Amino acid sequence: PNWLYYNTEREDEAVVSTQSTGDMISSERSIDNDPLPISDEDEETTDEREPLLTSDAAIISTGNPVEYVSDSSPETKNIVPHRHRVGKRKVWTLTLVLAILCAIVGSSLQFGFQTGCMANTQTLLNDKFNVSNVTMSTMVSGMAMGGLVGGLSAGLIADRVGRKMCMALNNIPMLIGTALMALSFNEYFFIFGRIIAGFAVGVASGIAPMYISEISPVSVKGGVGVSHQFMITLGILIAFVLSIKDVLPADPDKAWTWHLYFAFPVLPALFQLLILPFCPESPNWLYYNREREDLARLSLTKLRDSRETAEEEMEAMIKERTTGKETVMVTYGQFLTNPTLRLSLLIGVVLQCAQQLSGINAILNYAPAIFKDAGESNADLAPISVGAIFNLMTFVS
């Protein structure tokens, strides 16, 4: 319903979608072109307008844990204010672009590289360490082991220390894991490094989209969110390209080249550590988690390069939090017992299962072997086509 209402302005279809999903369409709308009409009464008396729809199961997103609202009582009417109509705004600022690049290069690109770095290097590592198939499988899956723990920890760490500090601290396990893999002298050090780097990848998979979503204007939030996935696929493609035989030869006289290959993550980590001090903290975290309205307003001003725009967004956050005090927190049990929440949860879970059960992870990690068994002579080049299609379809999405 948000896309229907904000992007296409088809209010009637948004109402139908809202009725079926139980979501409330937020009336906080930043208008760039062809704004919706506003009545004379609105212009003269108030800067608030009636919300598009208040459903029986309205969900308000405040940047904190999800909150569930039932509008059966009069108090929940008009719970989300409409922002007063404004003119054309400057969306992209240097600070915003720099902050987004800092997050996706330093976190999302790492994710992609660690995902694709084992595809073409298994033969080389097997020649180096002379390991069994089970041990090699453990070396490949070590990232997933650490990523499971890191992914579950990302939200807790980010809420405790902040988005910026979480990204900065996450470079510690990433650099440690990278060093262990690049300098390992046996398979056990490599596996240990892979697990530690995997933990950092798990945290990165949570903190990067969280940060860029919270700092982005509503009008570009969807497109900016896709940049996280695009950088992941770019990292996979880079890993494939840098590991072909012409770049990473298996010649014993050039055996040292694999050490440099696995040290590649140092570059995006250093980029993030250098740029991060110049990036603002998430205004959502500052206001909702730290209750620092002054710092949140300052962060918004830097990101929007406009005191007026920052003030309007800050007022919307204040109103949202004020009305949010009347809401009831959702329990994990309600996600299973409430039909509306259960359907939303089921859709998300099925999409993730479809992605994993498609077998794409096996292809990413074992593409050269798969193509070689299929009769492809240049099996080490085949993964590049997979990575290129990944990038193309992410760009299309």
Phi, psi and chi 1 to 4 in degrees:
 res  aa     phi    psi   chi1   chi2   chi3   chi4
   1 PRO       -  -33.0   20.3  -31.7      -      -
   2 ASN   -61.4  -45.2  -78.0   11.8      -      -
   3 TRP   -65.0  -42.6  179.5   80.7      -      -
   4 LEU   -61.2  -41.0  -72.6  169.2      -      -
   5 TYR   -81.1  -47.7 -177.3   59.1      -      -
   6 TYR   -78.0  -41.7  -68.1  126.7      -      -
   7 ASN   -91.6  -35.8  -65.1   69.2      -      -
   8 THR  -110.3  -12.3   68.1      -      -      -
   9 GLU    60.1   28.6  -60.9 -174.9    1.5      -
  10 ARG   -93.2   83.5  -62.5 -156.8  -66.4  -93.4
  11 GLU   -65.2  -37.3 -178.2  173.9  -28.2      -
  12 ASP   -63.5  -42.4   52.1  -16.3      -      -
  13 GLU   -69.8  -32.9  -64.6 -177.0   32.6      -
  14 ALA   -65.2  -37.8      -      -      -      -
  15 VAL   -62.6  -44.4  170.5      -      -      -
  16 VAL   -62.1  -43.7  174.3      -      -      -
  17 SER   -64.0  -38.8  176.9      -      -      -
  18 THR   -66.5  -39.4  -57.3      -      -      -
  19 GLN   -63.6  -31.6  -70.9  172.9  -26.0      -
  20 SER   -85.0  -24.4   63.1      -      -      -
  21 THR  -103.6  -21.8   61.8      -      -      -
  22 GLY    85.3    8.0      -      -      -      -
  23 ASP   -83.7  148.9  -70.8  -20.9      -      -
  24 MET   -96.0  132.1  174.0 -174.6  -72.3      -
  25 ILE   -81.2  118.6  -65.5 -173.5      -      -
  26 SER   -66.2  137.5  169.4      -      -      -
  27 SER   -92.6    4.5   53.7      -      -      -
  28 GLU   -78.3  100.2  176.3 -167.6  -16.3      -
  29 ARG  -123.7  124.9  175.8  175.6  179.8  162.6
  30 SER   -94.5  114.9  174.0      -      -      -
  31 ILE  -101.3  124.2  -55.2  175.2      -      -
  32 ASP   -99.5  -48.9  -70.5  -30.7      -      -
  33 ASN  -134.4  148.2  -65.6  -64.1      -      -
  34 ASP    48.0   59.8 -167.4   19.9      -      -
  35 PRO   -65.8  157.1   27.0  -35.2      -      -
  36 LEU   -66.1  147.5  -68.4  177.3      -      -
  37 PRO   -65.9  150.1   24.3  -34.1      -      -
  38 ILE  -126.5  136.5 -174.1  168.4      -      -
  39 SER   -72.9  161.7   66.6      -      -      -
  40 ASP   -62.7  -35.4  -65.8  -23.0      -      -
  41 GLU   -63.7  -40.0  180.0 -177.9   -3.5      -
  42 ASP   -62.7  -42.2  -75.8  -29.8      -      -
  43 GLU   -66.9  -33.1  -67.2 -173.1   77.5      -
  44 GLU   -90.5  -28.7  -65.2  172.8    0.4      -
  45 THR  -116.6  -27.0   61.1      -      -      -
  46 THR  -156.4  160.0  179.1      -      -      -
  47 ASP  -109.1   17.9   65.8  -12.9      -      -
  48 GLU  -116.1  146.6  -63.9 -177.1   -0.3      -
  49 ARG  -129.4  158.2  -59.8  171.9   62.7 -165.2
  50 GLU   -61.0  139.4  -67.8  -66.7  -35.0      -
  51 PRO   -64.8  155.0   22.0  -31.0      -      -
  52 LEU   -59.7  -42.6  175.2   62.7      -      -
  53 LEU  -161.0  140.4 -179.1   68.1      -      -
  54 THR  -117.2  111.5  -55.0      -      -      -
  55 SER   -95.1  172.1   63.8      -      -      -
  56 ASP   -72.9  -14.5  -70.0  -26.6      -      -
  57 ALA  -136.0   74.7      -      -      -      -
  58 ALA   -90.6  134.1      -      -      -      -
  59 ILE  -112.6  124.2  -59.6  173.5      -      -
  60 ILE  -108.2  125.2  -51.8  -60.1      -      -
  61 SER   -98.2  119.4  174.4      -      -      -
  62 THR  -116.1    3.0   63.0      -      -      -
  63 GLY    92.9  -16.1      -      -      -      -
  64 ASN   -97.5 -171.7  -75.7  -35.8      -      -
  65 PRO   -55.2  151.3  -28.1   35.7      -      -
  66 VAL   -58.0  139.4  176.4      -      -      -
  67 GLU  -119.6  139.9  -61.8  177.1  -14.7      -
  68 TYR  -108.9  131.8  175.5   83.9      -      -
  69 VAL  -124.6  129.9 -177.7      -      -      -
  70 SER  -103.8  129.8  173.1      -      -      -
  71 ASP   -98.5   27.1   66.7  -15.7      -      -
  72 SER   -69.3  -21.0   57.0      -      -      -
  73 SER  -100.6  153.7   62.2      -      -      -
  74 PRO   -62.1  -24.0  -18.8   30.1      -      -
  75 GLU   -65.0  -23.9  -70.4   79.0    3.7      -
  76 THR   -88.8   -3.9   59.1      -      -      -
  77 LYS   -68.5  147.2  -57.7  -62.9 -178.2 -176.9
  78 ASN    56.3   39.2  -54.5  -34.2      -      -
  79 ILE   -75.0  -25.5 -165.4  168.1      -      -
  80 VAL  -117.4  120.4  179.3      -      -      -
  81 PRO   -79.2  149.1   29.0  -33.7      -      -
  82 HIS   -85.6  138.9  -85.0  -74.9      -      -
  83 ARG   -77.4  143.1 -177.2 -179.3  -61.0  167.2
  84 HIS   -61.7  144.6 -174.5   75.0      -      -
  85 ARG   -63.6  137.0 -177.2  176.1   65.4  176.8
  86 VAL  -129.3  170.5  -63.8      -      -      -
  87 GLY   -84.2 -166.3      -      -      -      -
  88 LYS   -65.6  134.8 -172.9  174.4  179.5   62.6
  89 ARG  -116.4  156.2  -65.6  177.4  176.8  175.5
  90 LYS   -84.0  115.7  179.9 -179.6  179.6 -178.6
  91 VAL   -89.9  -51.5  175.0      -      -      -
  92 TRP   -90.7  124.1  -63.0  105.1      -      -
  93 THR  -122.9  160.8   64.3      -      -      -
  94 LEU   -60.4  -41.0  177.8   60.6      -      -
  95 THR   -64.2  -41.7  -57.2      -      -      -
  96 LEU   -64.7  -47.0  176.5   62.6      -      -
  97 VAL   -61.6  -42.4  172.2      -      -      -
  98 LEU   -64.1  -41.4 -164.7   66.0      -      -
  99 ALA   -66.3  -40.8      -      -      -      -
 100 ILE   -64.7  -45.8  -67.2  172.9      -      -
 101 LEU   -61.7  -40.0  -74.6  175.2      -      -
 102 CYS   -59.3  -42.0  179.0      -      -      -
 103 ALA   -72.2  -47.3      -      -      -      -
 104 ILE   -78.4  -31.9   62.0  177.1      -      -
 105 VAL   -74.7  -44.4  172.3      -      -      -
 106 GLY   -77.5  -19.0      -      -      -      -
 107 SER  -120.6  -56.4  -61.7      -      -      -
 108 SER   -67.2  -40.7  -50.4      -      -      -
 109 LEU   -63.1  -36.7 -174.1   68.5      -      -
 110 GLN   -60.7  -44.0  -59.4  -85.5   35.1      -
 111 PHE   -55.3  -50.0 -173.2  170.3      -      -
 112 GLY   -63.9  -44.2      -      -      -      -
 113 PHE   -63.0  -44.7 -176.6   84.4      -      -
 114 GLN   -65.1  -26.5  -66.1  -67.9  -11.5      -
 115 THR   -72.0  -39.0  -59.6      -      -      -
 116 GLY  -100.0   -3.5      -      -      -      -
 117 CYS   -74.2  -13.0   68.3      -      -      -
 118 MET   -95.4   -9.8  -66.5  -63.0  -65.3      -
 119 ALA   -61.0  -52.6      -      -      -      -
 120 ASN   -95.8   -0.8  -81.7  -32.0      -      -
 121 THR  -105.3   -1.6   56.6      -      -      -
 122 GLN   -65.9  -40.6  -67.5  177.8   46.6      -
 123 THR   -63.8  -43.0  -58.7      -      -      -
 124 LEU   -62.4  -44.6 -171.1  151.6      -      -
 125 LEU   -68.3  -34.9  -68.6  173.4      -      -
 126 ASN   -66.9  -38.0 -170.9   47.8      -      -
 127 ASP   -65.2  -33.7  -66.8  -20.3      -      -
 128 LYS   -75.0  -46.7  173.4   68.1  176.5  178.7
 129 PHE  -104.7  -15.6  -59.8  129.7      -      -
 130 ASN    54.1   64.2 -168.8   24.3      -      -
 131 VAL  -106.7  166.1  -63.3      -      -      -
 132 SER   -81.2  170.8   64.2      -      -      -
 133 ASN   -63.1  -37.4  -71.7  -24.3      -      -
 134 VAL   -64.5  -43.9  173.7      -      -      -
 135 THR   -65.0  -40.8  -58.1      -      -      -
 136 MET   -63.8  -39.5 -179.9   57.2   67.0      -
 137 SER   -62.3  -37.0  -61.5      -      -      -
 138 THR   -67.7  -38.1  -54.2      -      -      -
 139 MET   -62.6  -38.3  -65.5  168.8   70.8      -
 140 VAL   -70.8  -46.0  172.7      -      -      -
 141 SER   -84.2   -1.0   59.8      -      -      -
 142 GLY   -57.7  -34.9      -      -      -      -
 143 MET   -64.0  -40.1 -170.2 -163.8   79.2      -
 144 ALA   -66.1  -34.7      -      -      -      -
 145 MET   -62.0  -51.0  -62.0  176.5 -171.1      -
 146 GLY   -69.8  -34.2      -      -      -      -
 147 GLY   -64.7  -31.9      -      -      -      -
 148 LEU   -61.2  -46.3  176.2   63.6      -      -
 149 VAL   -69.2  -43.4  179.3      -      -      -
 150 GLY   -63.9  -40.5      -      -      -      -
 151 GLY   -63.3  -39.2      -      -      -      -
 152 LEU   -72.6  -22.2  -66.5  173.4      -      -
 153 SER   -92.1  -15.8  -53.2      -      -      -
 154 ALA   -57.6  -48.2      -      -      -      -
 155 GLY   -63.6  -41.4      -      -      -      -
 156 LEU   -64.5  -44.3  -62.7  174.8      -      -
 157 ILE   -66.4  -43.7  -60.8  173.0      -      -
 158 ALA   -64.1  -37.8      -      -      -      -
 159 ASP   -71.9  -29.7  -75.0  -17.5      -      -
 160 ARG   -79.2  -47.2  176.5   63.2   63.3   88.2
 161 VAL  -108.6   -9.9  -57.0      -      -      -
 162 GLY   102.3  160.4      -      -      -      -
 163 ARG   -69.1  -46.1  -49.0  -33.9 -171.3 -154.7
 164 LYS   -63.2  -48.0  -82.4 -177.4   59.8  177.7
 165 MET   -64.7  -35.1 -176.7   59.2   69.5      -
 166 CYS   -62.6  -44.7 -179.0      -      -      -
 167 MET   -64.4  -40.7  -75.0 -169.5  -70.7      -
 168 ALA   -64.9  -47.5      -      -      -      -
 169 LEU   -66.9  -29.0  -66.2  176.7      -      -
 170 ASN   -66.7  -18.5 -166.0   44.8      -      -
 171 ASN   -70.9  -18.6  -75.8  -67.4      -      -
 172 ILE   -65.7  -57.3  -63.7  176.0      -      -
 173 PRO   -64.3  -29.8   20.9  -32.9      -      -
 174 MET   -65.4  -44.5  178.7   59.2   73.8      -
 175 LEU   -70.6  -36.5  -68.9  174.0      -      -
 176 ILE   -64.9  -47.8  -68.3  175.9      -      -
 177 GLY   -63.0  -39.1      -      -      -      -
 178 THR   -63.0  -43.3  -62.9      -      -      -
 179 ALA   -63.8  -41.5      -      -      -      -
 180 LEU   -64.8  -39.1  -72.1  173.1      -      -
 181 MET   -71.7  -44.5  -73.2 -169.4  -67.3      -
 182 ALA   -69.8  -30.4      -      -      -      -
 183 LEU  -109.0    6.6  -57.9  175.8      -      -
 184 SER   -63.2  140.9   59.2      -      -      -
 185 PHE  -110.4   -1.5   53.1   86.8      -      -
 186 ASN  -152.1  171.0   60.9   42.4      -      -
 187 GLU   -66.2  -27.5   63.1  -88.8   26.7      -
 188 TYR   -70.9  -39.7  -56.7  109.1      -      -
 189 PHE   -63.6  -39.3  -91.0   79.8      -      -
 190 PHE   -64.4  -45.3 -169.9   93.9      -      -
 191 ILE   -62.1  -43.8  -67.2  173.0      -      -
 192 PHE   -61.0  -43.8 -172.2   49.4      -      -
 193 GLY   -64.7  -37.5      -      -      -      -
 194 ARG   -64.4  -39.5 -174.9   96.3  168.8  123.9
 195 ILE   -67.5  -43.6  -66.8  173.9      -      -
 196 ILE   -65.1  -44.1  -65.5  177.9      -      -
 197 ALA   -62.9  -35.1      -      -      -      -
 198 GLY   -63.7  -37.4      -      -      -      -
 199 PHE   -60.0  -45.0  173.1   83.4      -      -
 200 ALA   -63.2  -37.2      -      -      -      -
 201 VAL   -64.4  -41.3  165.0      -      -      -
 202 GLY   -61.2  -44.0      -      -      -      -
 203 VAL   -64.4  -42.6  173.9      -      -      -
 204 ALA   -61.3  -36.9      -      -      -      -
 205 SER   -65.3  -21.7   69.6      -      -      -
 206 GLY   -96.7  -40.8      -      -      -      -
 207 ILE   -77.9  -36.2 -174.1   59.9      -      -
 208 ALA   -62.7  -54.2      -      -      -      -
 209 PRO   -64.9  -31.1   21.4  -31.6      -      -
 210 MET   -63.2  -47.0 -177.1 -170.1  -56.8      -
 211 TYR   -67.6  -48.5  177.8   70.7      -      -
 212 ILE   -68.8  -28.0   62.3  177.3      -      -
 213 SER   -70.7  -39.0  174.2      -      -      -
 214 GLU   -75.3  -24.0  -69.0  178.7   -7.6      -
 215 ILE   -95.3   -9.2   66.6  174.3      -      -
 216 SER   -91.1  145.6  -59.1      -      -      -
 217 PRO   -63.9  154.7  -18.8   30.7      -      -
 218 VAL   -59.6  -36.3  174.4      -      -      -
 219 SER   -66.4  -20.7   58.9      -      -      -
 220 VAL  -123.6   10.0  -64.0      -      -      -
 221 LYS   -61.2  -39.4 -162.5  179.2  -68.8  -72.2
 222 GLY   -65.3  -47.2      -      -      -      -
 223 GLY   -64.8  -39.3      -      -      -      -
 224 VAL   -65.5  -36.9  168.9      -      -      -
 225 GLY   -61.9  -35.2      -      -      -      -
 226 VAL   -68.7  -23.5  175.7      -      -      -
 227 SER   -61.0  -29.1   66.2      -      -      -
 228 HIS   -61.8  -49.2  164.5   66.8      -      -
 229 GLN   -67.4  -37.3  179.3   63.5   26.9      -
 230 PHE   -62.0  -40.8 -179.7   78.7      -      -
 231 MET   -70.4  -30.4 -164.1   57.7   66.9      -
 232 ILE   -62.7  -48.6  -68.8  176.5      -      -
 233 THR   -66.0  -32.7   59.1      -      -      -
 234 LEU   -66.9  -39.1 -179.1   60.2      -      -
 235 GLY   -62.6  -39.3      -      -      -      -
 236 ILE   -62.5  -44.4  -65.9  173.2      -      -
 237 LEU   -63.3  -41.5 -178.6   59.5      -      -
 238 ILE   -61.4  -42.8  -69.9  174.4      -      -
 239 ALA   -61.0  -39.9      -      -      -      -
 240 PHE   -67.4  -44.4  -72.2  161.8      -      -
 241 VAL   -65.8  -43.2  171.5      -      -      -
 242 LEU   -72.7  -10.7  -66.6 -178.6      -      -
 243 SER  -107.9    7.1   59.5      -      -      -
 244 ILE   -71.6  162.5   62.0  175.4      -      -
 245 LYS   -61.8  -33.3  -66.8  178.7 -179.5  178.7
 246 ASP   -68.2  -26.1  -68.0  -22.3      -      -
 247 VAL   -99.3  -39.7 -179.7      -      -      -
 248 LEU  -121.8   79.3 -172.6   65.8      -      -
 249 PRO   -69.2  150.3   26.4  -33.8      -      -
 250 ALA   -91.8   10.9      -      -      -      -
 251 ASP   -62.3  126.1 -171.0  -16.7      -      -
 252 PRO   -56.0  -30.6  -24.0   33.9      -      -
 253 ASP   -70.0  -17.4  -64.8  -26.9      -      -
 254 LYS  -118.5   32.9  -61.7 -179.1  179.5  179.9
 255 ALA   -63.9  -20.2      -      -      -      -
 256 TRP   -70.0  -15.5   52.3  -90.3      -      -
 257 THR   -64.4  -29.7   54.5      -      -      -
 258 TRP   -68.7  -26.3   72.2  -89.1      -      -
 259 HIS   -64.0  -42.3  -64.0  -77.0      -      -
 260 LEU   -67.3  -36.1  -67.7  179.1      -      -
 261 TYR   -61.4  -48.6  174.2   74.8      -      -
 262 PHE   -75.3   -8.9  -75.2  106.9      -      -
 263 ALA   -88.4   -2.2      -      -      -      -
 264 PHE   -53.1  -40.1  173.3   82.8      -      -
 265 PRO   -58.2  -13.8  -27.6   37.0      -      -
 266 VAL   -62.6  -34.8  171.6      -      -      -
 267 LEU   -64.1  -53.8  -62.0  179.0      -      -
 268 PRO   -65.5  -29.7   16.5  -28.2      -      -
 269 ALA   -65.2  -43.8      -      -      -      -
 270 LEU   -65.4  -38.8  -69.2  177.8      -      -
 271 PHE   -58.6  -45.8  173.4   82.0      -      -
 272 GLN   -66.4  -41.5 -173.8  174.8   75.7      -
 273 LEU   -65.7  -30.9  -70.4  172.9      -      -
 274 LEU   -77.8  -36.4  -70.7  173.8      -      -
 275 ILE   -88.3  -30.6  -58.6  -60.8      -      -
 276 LEU   -55.5  -39.5 -160.7   57.0      -      -
 277 PRO   -60.2  -21.4  -25.0   34.7      -      -
 278 PHE   -93.3    0.0  -58.2   98.4      -      -
 279 CYS   -98.8  139.9  -58.7      -      -      -
 280 PRO   -71.5  153.7  -11.3   25.8      -      -
 281 GLU   -71.8  158.6  177.6   57.0  -89.1      -
 282 SER   -61.9  122.7  162.8      -      -      -
 283 PRO   -63.0  -31.7   20.0  -30.7      -      -
 284 ASN   -61.0  -46.2  -73.5   38.9      -      -
 285 TRP   -66.0  -42.1 -179.1   78.3      -      -
 286 LEU   -60.7  -40.7  -71.0  170.4      -      -
 287 TYR   -84.8  -49.4 -179.2   65.5      -      -
 288 TYR   -78.3  -37.3  -67.3  118.6      -      -
 289 ASN   -92.9  -41.9  -64.9   70.8      -      -
 290 ARG   -97.1  -13.2  -69.6  -71.4  -56.5  -82.4
 291 GLU    58.4   37.9  -60.8 -176.0   -6.9      -
 292 ARG  -108.2   86.4  -68.8  -64.4  -56.3  -89.0
 293 GLU   -62.5  -36.7 -178.6 -179.1  -28.6      -
 294 ASP   -64.9  -44.2   55.0  -25.4      -      -
 295 LEU   -70.4  -35.4  -64.4 -179.9      -      -
 296 ALA   -64.7  -40.9      -      -      -      -
 297 ARG   -65.1  -40.3 -178.2  176.4  -77.9  104.3
 298 LEU   -64.3  -41.6  179.0   61.3      -      -
 299 SER   -63.3  -43.4  176.0      -      -      -
 300 LEU   -63.4  -39.0  -82.9  171.7      -      -
 301 THR   -62.2  -40.2  -57.1      -      -      -
 302 LYS   -67.4  -41.0  -68.0  179.4  179.4  178.8
 303 LEU   -71.6  -37.5  -72.3  165.6      -      -
 304 ARG   -93.4  -15.2  -56.2  -66.4  177.2  -99.7
 305 ASP    56.1   32.4 -162.9   21.0      -      -
 306 SER  -155.8  118.1  168.4      -      -      -
 307 ARG   -65.9  -36.2 -171.7 -179.8  -61.2  -85.9
 308 GLU   -65.6  -47.3  178.6 -175.8   -1.9      -
 309 THR   -63.2  -42.7  -55.5      -      -      -
 310 ALA   -62.1  -38.7      -      -      -      -
 311 GLU   -66.7  -39.1 -169.7   62.8   32.8      -
 312 GLU   -65.3  -43.8  -70.6  174.4   -6.7      -
 313 GLU   -66.1  -35.4  -68.0 -168.4   28.3      -
 314 MET   -67.1  -41.2 -165.8   68.7 -125.3      -
 315 GLU   -62.6  -39.9  -71.5  177.3    3.1      -
 316 ALA   -63.4  -40.5      -      -      -      -
 317 MET   -65.0  -39.3  -68.4  170.1   65.6      -
 318 ILE   -64.8  -45.4  -66.5  172.6      -      -
 319 LYS   -64.2  -40.0  -69.2  178.7 -178.6  178.4
 320 GLU   -62.2  -41.9 -171.8  177.9   40.4      -
 321 ARG   -70.6  -36.6 -175.6  174.8 -173.1 -179.2
 322 THR   -63.8  -46.4  -58.8      -      -      -
 323 THR   -71.0  -27.1   55.8      -      -      -
 324 GLY   -67.4  -17.6      -      -      -      -
 325 LYS   -66.2  -20.0  -67.6 -179.8  179.3  179.1
 326 GLU   -86.9   -1.3  -54.8  -64.7  -30.7      -
 327 THR   -89.5  167.6   62.8      -      -      -
 328 VAL  -114.0  134.8  178.5      -      -      -
 329 MET   -70.3  145.1  -61.7  -61.6  -64.8      -
 330 VAL   -85.7  133.8  171.8      -      -      -
 331 THR   -94.2  163.0   64.2      -      -      -
 332 TYR   -62.5  -32.4  -76.0  104.7      -      -
 333 GLY   -63.1  -35.7      -      -      -      -
 334 GLN   -67.3  -26.6  -75.3  176.8  -59.9      -
 335 PHE   -64.6  -22.7  -86.0  104.8      -      -
 336 LEU   -98.8  -29.0  -59.3  176.6      -      -
 337 THR   -95.7  -29.9   58.1      -      -      -
 338 ASN   -79.6  123.0 -177.7  -80.1      -      -
 339 PRO   -58.7  -40.3  -22.1   33.0      -      -
 340 THR   -66.8  -48.2  -58.8      -      -      -
 341 LEU   -67.7  -36.1  -60.5  177.9      -      -
 342 ARG   -63.9  -40.2 -175.8  170.8   62.1 -120.2
 343 LEU   -65.0  -44.1  177.8   60.7      -      -
 344 SER   -62.0  -43.4  -60.6      -      -      -
 345 LEU   -63.1  -42.3  177.5   65.2      -      -
 346 LEU   -63.2  -42.0 -179.2   62.9      -      -
 347 ILE   -60.4  -46.1  -68.5  172.5      -      -
 348 GLY   -63.5  -42.1      -      -      -      -
 349 VAL   -67.2  -42.2  170.5      -      -      -
 350 VAL   -64.3  -40.6  168.8      -      -      -
 351 LEU   -60.8  -43.5  -75.3  173.1      -      -
 352 GLN   -66.2  -41.9  -72.5  -65.2  -41.3      -
 353 CYS   -63.2  -40.7  -71.6      -      -      -
 354 ALA   -61.4  -39.3      -      -      -      -
 355 GLN   -64.8  -47.8  179.5 -175.5   20.7      -
 356 GLN   -70.1  -42.3  -56.9  -56.3  -43.2      -
 357 LEU   -75.8   -7.6  -64.1  177.0      -      -
 358 SER   -68.8  -16.9   68.3      -      -      -
 359 GLY    88.4   10.7      -      -      -      -
 360 ILE   -64.7  -32.9 -173.3   61.4      -      -
 361 ASN   -66.4  -37.2  -72.0  -33.4      -      -
 362 ALA   -64.8  -39.0      -      -      -      -
 363 ILE   -66.2  -42.4  -65.8  174.8      -      -
 364 LEU   -62.8  -37.6  -68.1  177.0      -      -
 365 ASN   -88.4  -24.4  -73.6  -52.7      -      -
 366 TYR  -128.0   24.1  -61.2  100.6      -      -
 367 ALA   -56.5  -46.7      -      -      -      -
 368 PRO   -58.5  -42.4  -25.4   36.0      -      -
 369 ALA   -65.9  -40.0      -      -      -      -
 370 ILE   -63.9  -47.5  -66.5  173.4      -      -
 371 PHE   -68.5  -33.8  -77.4  104.2      -      -
 372 LYS   -65.9  -43.6 -176.6  178.0 -180.0  179.2
 373 ASP   -65.9  -25.1  -69.8  -15.5      -      -
 374 ALA   -82.3   -2.3      -      -      -      -
 375 GLY    98.6    9.8      -      -      -      -
 376 GLU   -78.2  125.0  174.9   60.5   46.7      -
 377 SER   -73.1  -39.2   57.7      -      -      -
 378 ASN  -100.1   66.5  -64.1  -41.9      -      -
 379 ALA   -65.4  -27.7      -      -      -      -
 380 ASP   -73.2  -19.5   64.3  -43.4      -      -
 381 LEU   -87.0  -20.8  -63.6  176.0      -      -
 382 ALA   -59.9  -40.3      -      -      -      -
 383 PRO   -60.0  -24.9  -24.8   34.7      -      -
 384 ILE   -61.9  -37.6  -63.7  179.4      -      -
 385 SER   -64.5  -38.0   62.1      -      -      -
 386 VAL   -63.9  -46.2  176.7      -      -      -
 387 GLY   -63.8  -36.7      -      -      -      -
 388 ALA   -66.1  -42.1      -      -      -      -
 389 ILE   -66.5  -36.4  -66.8  176.5      -      -
 390 PHE   -55.3  -50.4 -108.4   22.5      -      -
 391 ASN   -64.2  -42.2  -83.3  -94.5      -      -
 392 LEU   -61.9  -48.3  175.0   61.3      -      -
 393 MET   -71.5  -30.5  -62.7  -46.9  -60.4      -
 394 THR   -66.6  -39.9  -56.5      -      -      -
 395 PHE   -63.1  -41.8  178.8   78.6      -      -
 396 VAL   -63.2  -40.8  170.3      -      -      -
 397 SER   -65.6      -   71.3      -      -      -
